[in-house]
């Protein structure tokens, strides 16, 4: 669309400048309010507005189906997030940061109150989840803080569970164990590669050991349990809500099932293919490039 216009709002002069964008140096909330005043009675054409409603409703129906109750033996991230969301209070603050959980939580968790959704997505900061949640609990002591974290991030940074216990700052932590850094495994496969070291079960480990995350959390003073289904998870989450101290719930999750991303990500692959998978991935990459809005 040659008429596409982008407005960039940021408090920092350096960061507000984006390619082909009109920069506005402002606090986001104030800037949006001022832009709304300038727009006056302008609104998008009705056919565009109706299309946006239709596509949003279709997307909501898809997400609700994918994250709904399930009897699947090993649930997906989406099903786990959906189970917690259905039982959360409007005031609960959800926190996630890295791996595949970010993309799932941001699509499923529709905040019911302002300032109840926190995701560190820009740099996929593994380990931010629990430490960041502790800071939020200090700032919002009357809210329950709900953390979604993968086994990879948990292993990198978990010691603030102990901090939350000794300083009486209760967190609810849902550990989704899919045995490795499976979102990167997904990227490897999507770009025509083979599974390589990211999934623990397909790595070169000669002595693979299952980590007992519930026992580990309990050793730091938290209450904890392991569940084997989303129905058990829903009941466990209610127990966690009633608990007076940090509560960790561990559940095995599927490492190969994800919500659709739907957007093109310019993460390249091999131009000279050596396998059919490489060839397919490169063709998909070129197709995405052809549909790309140049300069945006």
Secondary structure, DSSP 4 states (H G I P E B T S, - for coil): -TT--EEEEESSHHHH--TTEEEEES-HHHHHHHHHHHHTT----HHHHHHHHHHHHHHHHHHHHHTS----SS--HHHHHHHHHHH--TTPEEEE-STHHHHHHHHH---SSTT-EEE--TT--TTHHHHHHHHHHHH-TTS-EEEEEEHHHHHHS-THHHHHHHTT---EEEEEE-SB-HHHHHHHHHTT----SSBGGGSS-SS-----HHHHHHHTT-EEEEESSHHHHHHHHHHHHH-SS-EEEEEE--SS------S-------SS-SSHHHHHHHHHHHHHHHHS-TT-
